[in-house]
Amino acid sequence: MTGSHRVLTDQAFRSTELLGRSYESTWSGALSFLRRRYSRDLEGVDVAVTGIPLDITTTNRPGARFGPAAVRAASAQLSELPAFPWNFDPFETLAVVDYGDCFIDHGRADEIPQAIADHAREIVSKGVSMVSLGGDHFITYPLLEAHAEVHGPLALVQFDAHQDTWPDDGRRIDHGTMFTRAVREGLIDVDRSIQIGIRTHAPEDYGIAIITGPELHRIGADAVIERALERVGEAPAYLTFDIDCLDPSAAPGTGTPVAGGLSSAQALEILRGLGAIDFVGMDVVEVAPAYDHAEITAIAAATIAHDYLCLRALRRRKE
């Protein structure tokens, strides 16, 4: 016994509660994201965390299919203590489950976008928000498709080293062209969208606002937060965080690392300042654990998703 709480192992399967923090040892037990209960029963659920283990669309190093498992493992240490710097338990007010992974048949590549979109529809059609663990960045396209069916065109808040707006003929399955496709299909409200941390060039920006990596380093986190809040306004928004937005020193475990990026401290400070935005869903993508060291990339990704949930919980507490 610990206080009034019975200590359980394997709470991902044995817990009967949707709310409350974990009391399981961080180094043992069945892994789920933040020790949340594995369930596909969405009754009473606010947010479903799900893995999208795809990496066949990468243009450099593969391995992001192992990202969801790595991020779940890294999240264990975040599951037991009061959330820092929030100093509250987000799961007192936010009911979150781990929904498991989307099934992807790698031998039927042409069916993958539909499979991911249908997986997302099963969740968002029930009024439940999603946190998706990638997987390469292509997954954001079918996720946007499912979310836009419910919410209409979305403001995109994209943390990334790459714009991902290379030419697309409407059929490519590619982690560098999917936002071109999303813009052309009206899934993104470009006038409300912003890309943060960009350190490469693409032929088109489609009117999406851009804060480059060098500019971010010059103006600082507070100015970035102000510009993002002004850009998005009150529009429903989708957050996508490509882990290569971080500098390779902070996130070596990714497929297309680019020097000159954000530290994890900078990224978290900016994310924590975006609580006024009406986010309807988010993903964190491109974690490739084979290239990671001491799990620092997976830890960063898990913390980003954790802090997003804290933002959602804080918004709920203020309602």
C-alpha positions in Angstrom: 0.0 0.0 0.0 1.1 3.6 -0.7 -1.1 6.0 1.3 -4.7 5.2 0.3 -3.7 3.9 -3.1 -3.1 0.2 -3.9 0.0 -0.2 -6.0 -0.7 -2.1 -9.2 1.5 -3.3 -12.0 0.4 -3.4 -15.6 -2.1 -0.5 -15.1 -2.4 -0.2 -18.8 -4.5 -3.3 -18.7 -5.6 -3.6 -15.0 -6.8 -0.1 -14.2 -10.5 0.4 -14.2 -10.3 4.2 -14.0 -10.1 6.9 -16.7 -9.0 9.6 -14.3 -6.0 10.0 -12.0 -2.2 9.7 -12.1 -0.2 6.4 -12.2 1.4 4.9 -9.1 3.3 2.2 -11.0 7.1 1.9 -11.0 8.5 3.7 -14.0 10.8 0.9 -14.9 8.4 -2.0 -15.0 5.0 -3.0 -16.2 3.1 -3.0 -19.5 3.7 0.2 -21.4 1.1 2.6 -22.6 1.3 6.3 -23.1 1.6 7.9 -19.7 0.3 4.6 -18.2 -3.2 5.4 -19.5 -5.6 2.5 -19.8 -5.5 0.6 -23.1 -9.1 0.8 -24.4 -11.1 1.3 -27.5 -14.2 2.1 -25.5 -14.5 5.8 -25.9 -17.4 6.4 -23.6 -16.6 9.3 -21.3 -13.2 9.8 -23.0 -11.8 13.2 -23.8 -8.6 12.3 -25.6 -7.4 9.1 -27.3 -3.7 8.6 -27.8 -2.9 6.4 -30.7 0.2 5.2 -32.6 0.5 5.5 -36.4 3.6 3.3 -37.1 4.3 4.3 -40.7 7.7 5.0 -42.3 7.5 3.9 -45.9 7.3 7.5 -47.1 10.6 8.7 -45.7 13.1 10.3 -48.1 16.2 9.7 -45.9 16.6 7.4 -42.9 13.7 5.0 -42.2 12.8 3.7 -38.7 9.9 6.0 -37.6 7.6 2.9 -37.5 9.2 2.2 -34.2 8.5 5.7 -32.9 5.2 5.0 -31.1 6.7 2.2 -29.0 9.7 4.4 -28.1 7.6 7.4 -27.1 5.3 5.2 -25.0 8.4 3.8 -23.2 9.8 7.2 -22.7 6.6 8.5 -21.2 6.7 6.2 -18.2 8.8 8.6 -16.2 6.3 11.4 -16.8 3.4 9.5 -15.5 3.8 9.4 -11.8 4.7 12.9 -10.5 2.8 16.2 -10.7 3.2 17.7 -14.2 6.0 20.2 -14.4 5.8 23.2 -14.6 2.0 23.0 -14.3 2.0 21.5 -10.8 -1.3 19.7 -11.2 -2.5 16.3 -12.4 -4.0 16.7 -15.9 -5.8 13.4 -15.5 -8.0 14.8 -12.7 -9.9 16.7 -15.3 -9.0 15.0 -18.6 -10.0 11.5 -19.4 -7.3 9.9 -21.6 -6.9 6.4 -23.0 -4.3 4.8 -25.1 -6.2 3.5 -28.1 -3.4 1.4 -29.4 -2.0 1.5 -32.9 -3.5 1.9 -36.4 -3.1 -1.2 -38.4 -1.1 -0.5 -41.6 -0.6 -3.1 -44.3 2.8 -2.1 -45.8 2.1 -4.4 -48.8 -0.9 -2.3 -49.9 0.7 1.2 -49.9 -2.2 2.7 -51.9 -4.6 1.8 -49.2 -2.5 3.4 -46.3 -3.9 7.0 -46.4 -7.5 5.6 -46.3 -6.6 3.2 -43.4 -5.2 6.1 -41.3 -8.1 8.4 -42.1 -10.7 5.7 -41.2 -8.8 5.0 -38.0 -9.0 8.7 -37.1 -12.7 8.9 -38.0 -13.5 6.1 -35.6 -12.2 8.5 -32.8 -13.1 12.0 -33.9 -16.6 11.1 -35.0 -17.4 10.3 -31.4 -16.3 13.8 -30.3 -13.0 12.5 -28.9 -9.8 14.4 -29.5 -6.7 12.6 -30.8 -3.0 12.6 -29.9 -1.2 10.7 -32.6 2.3 9.2 -32.2 4.2 8.8 -35.5 5.4 7.4 -37.7 6.7 9.6 -40.5 5.1 13.0 -41.2 2.9 11.8 -44.0 0.4 10.6 -41.4 -0.6 14.2 -40.8 -2.4 14.4 -44.2 -5.0 11.7 -43.5 -5.3 12.9 -39.9 -6.1 16.4 -41.2 -8.6 14.8 -43.6 -10.5 13.2 -40.8 -10.4 16.2 -38.5 -11.4 18.7 -41.2 -14.6 16.6 -41.9 -15.6 17.4 -38.3 -14.2 20.9 -37.8 -13.8 22.4 -41.3 -10.5 23.8 -42.6 -8.0 24.0 -39.8 -5.3 26.4 -38.8 -2.1 24.4 -38.9 0.6 25.0 -36.2 3.6 23.2 -37.5 6.9 22.8 -35.7 9.4 21.5 -38.3 12.7 21.9 -40.0 11.0 21.4 -43.3 8.0 23.1 -45.0 6.8 19.9 -46.5 5.2 21.8 -49.4 7.0 20.2 -52.3 5.0 19.5 -55.5 2.3 16.8 -55.2 0.1 15.4 -57.9 -2.6 14.4 -55.5 -1.5 10.8 -55.3 2.0 10.9 -53.7 2.6 9.1 -50.4 5.5 11.3 -49.3 6.4 13.0 -46.0 7.6 16.1 -47.9 4.6 16.9 -50.0 1.5 16.3 -47.9 0.8 19.9 -46.9 0.7 20.9 -50.6 -2.0 18.3 -51.0 -3.8 19.4 -47.8 -3.8 23.0 -49.0 -5.2 22.1 -52.4 -7.9 20.0 -50.8 -9.0 22.8 -48.5 -8.0 21.0 -45.3 -5.8 23.9 -44.1 -6.8 27.5 -43.5 -3.6 29.0 -44.9 -4.4 32.5 -43.6 -4.4 31.1 -40.0 -1.5 28.7 -40.4 2.1 29.0 -39.2 5.3 27.0 -39.5 7.9 27.3 -36.7 11.6 26.5 -36.8 12.0 26.0 -40.6 15.5 25.5 -41.8 15.2 24.4 -45.4 13.6 25.9 -48.6 10.6 24.6 -50.6 9.3 26.0 -53.9 6.0 27.3 -52.5 4.7 28.4 -49.1 1.0 28.7 -50.2 0.6 31.7 -47.9 1.4 29.9 -44.7 3.4 32.2 -42.3 6.9 31.0 -41.6 9.2 31.6 -38.7 12.6 30.2 -39.6 15.1 28.7 -37.2 17.5 31.6 -37.4 14.7 34.1 -36.9 13.4 32.2 -33.9 16.8 32.3 -32.3 17.0 36.1 -32.9 13.5 37.1 -31.7 13.1 34.6 -28.8 10.2 32.4 -27.6 7.9 35.2 -26.4 7.9 36.8 -29.8 7.2 33.5 -31.5 4.3 32.8 -29.1 2.8 36.3 -29.8 3.0 35.8 -33.5 1.5 32.3 -33.4 -1.4 33.4 -31.2 -2.1 36.4 -33.5 -1.9 34.3 -36.6 -4.2 31.5 -35.4 -6.7 33.7 -33.5 -9.9 31.9 -32.5 -9.8 29.4 -35.4 -9.9 25.6 -34.7 -6.3 24.4 -35.0 -4.3 21.3 -35.4 -0.8 21.0 -33.9 1.8 18.9 -35.7 5.3 18.6 -34.2 8.0 17.0 -36.4 10.7 16.1 -33.9 13.4 17.3 -36.4 12.3 20.8 -35.5 14.7 20.3 -32.6 18.4 20.6 -33.2 20.2 17.2 -33.8 21.9 17.7 -30.5 18.5 17.5 -28.8 16.9 15.0 -31.2 19.4 12.8 -33.1 16.8 10.0 -33.4 15.1 11.2 -36.6 15.2 10.5 -40.3 16.1 14.0 -41.7 18.1 15.9 -39.1 18.9 19.6 -39.8 21.5 21.6 -37.9 20.5 24.9 -36.2 17.3 23.9 -34.7 15.5 24.5 -31.4 16.5 23.1 -28.0 13.9 21.0 -26.2 13.7 23.9 -23.7 12.8 26.4 -26.4 10.2 24.1 -28.0 8.5 23.4 -24.7 8.5 27.1 -23.7 6.8 28.0 -27.0 4.3 25.1 -26.8 3.4 26.0 -23.2 2.6 29.5 -24.3 0.0 28.4 -26.9 -2.8 27.6 -24.4 -5.2 30.2 -25.9 -5.3 28.3 -29.2 -8.3 26.0 -29.7 -6.4 22.9 -30.6 -8.7 20.0 -31.8 -5.9 17.5 -32.3 -2.2 17.0 -32.5 0.6 14.6 -33.6 4.3 14.2 -32.9 6.2 12.5 -35.6 9.5 11.3 -37.1 11.0 9.7 -34.0 13.3 7.1 -35.3 14.8 5.3 -32.2 17.5 3.4 -34.1 19.4 6.7 -34.4 18.6 7.9 -30.9 21.1 8.2 -28.0 20.0 7.6 -24.4 16.4 8.0 -25.5 16.7 11.8 -25.6 14.6 12.1 -28.8 11.9 9.9 -27.5 11.9 11.7 -24.1 11.5 15.0 -25.9 8.6 13.7 -28.0 6.9 12.2 -25.0 7.2 15.5 -23.1 5.8 17.4 -26.0 2.7 15.2 -26.2 2.4 15.3 -22.4 2.6 19.1 -22.3 -0.1 19.3 -25.0 -2.4 17.2 -22.8 -1.6 19.6 -19.9 -2.6 22.5 -22.1 -5.9 20.8 -22.8 -6.4 20.0 -19.1 -5.7 23.6 -18.2 -8.2 24.8 -20.7 -10.8 22.4 -19.2 -10.0 23.6 -15.7 -10.8 27.2 -16.8 -14.1 26.4 -18.4 
